């Protein structure tokens, strides 16, 4: 893929879908910004404005256009351990670099671009902060991001050996930090939040070498479309090319055995049932708004058949991958991995006692998920009457929207 300039965002986007990245970088397609991105940008801009002294906190709060940001900005200020020294930092610092690591004044000539939310030399340590607007509980580490930011900061502060990179989550609020120590120019030791360490070594600065190697890899990779969870959740919204120009979407009729596609409104005469199902399905996928009861019925059959086929093929691929290893799609590899998740099931009685002892029943209730099925599991012999009382007194109807067969009596009421 042609790439004039490496950045953290290019790396992240390319890892998900090289084709989409290529469209934005080389074909003039403007990237559609989702609500989550707008929230993050407003928080970053206003925090930088008040922290740098350009505007007061009060003025920034009045400038908020998205209500949630006001609360996050207040938390960002109230929980900032460096707020009293905020004028010692640079904010939204753009670092433009050449391939040999030189800092350039003209960013248009650079081949590596990094923008740091905040950076400053504090008590002998270069503090690098990445301000995050993640929902509490959805915080995650990105080693590539950390390494890229520290590598750029090292070029800005070549005489410093200690760099602390931190994610600052004002909504939580919490800060998670890693200390990078350059023991030599070719050896970097990283100490994590829990004291764990890892070492990077190379024949040059290992963090900078990773950037150069990655840039070369991207430039040598064909920008093919790469499907995955990001197709329906590209930073909080569906990919803008989903059903709108993505080559994989264009190939869908071929995947569905070359079903015939006719002009709208649909004329289904002469087609067998299978062809009718997929013709209706593909036309709705393409955004056809001429929908009759027959077309709706046929398209829903397509949804159900395709969902069943996806589950069947997914099961086969899980089995195949477990025997043969990850499956390559473009530059990425996909595999099913078993991970350990924290659980307290076997000691939930102890956990509830601890929560109740600390905060009472209201606190304990926040940690407990009670459903009709869990109440019924109490056991009829000991708690039969109590189960009935709980379900009667505390129960409520919860809405659930799923495809299911409509009972005959309701069909008659609708005149169906």
Helices and strands as residue ranges (DSSP letters): H 8-16, H 18-26, H 35-51, H 57-62, H 67-78, G 83-88, E 90-97, E 103-104, G 107-109, E 112-122, E 125-132, H 143-156, E 162-169, E 174-184, E 187-191, E 197-201, H 206-219, G 229-231, H 247-250, H 252-255, H 273-285, H 293-324, E 327-329, E 332-334, G 345-347, H 348-359, H 361-366, H 372-376, H 380-394, H 408-413
